[in-house]
Amino acid sequence: VGLALLIGYVILRISYANLSPEEQREADRRDTDERNVAIRGKAAWFCMNMILIMLAISGLLFAYWDSLREALVCVLYVGVFSLPLLEHWYNKRM
């Protein structure tokens, strides 16, 4: 997985270097645009919530089928993945 991410990053950097200066400025503006950043942030939180819901449902199904080891793994993952949500809630409260 790490190698694939590195290869993808190198390809992105090469394609960015091949752009004209005007296209590079447009790409930089697109990456830092507040609206795009907000949309990406909301999409990330939605995906995180869906992962938590699917893991919780999987944990309940494994517990129902008496696969306690798999149920424990799902519950552990839900706990680990919910830490950023708890941090976000705490920081938003302040």
Buried (B, 14 or more C-beta within 10 A) or exposed (E): EEEEEEEEEEEEEEEEEEEEEEEEEEEEEEEEEEEEEEEEEEEEEEEBEEEBEEBBEBBEEBBEEEBEEBBEBBBEBBEEBBEEEEEEEEEEEE
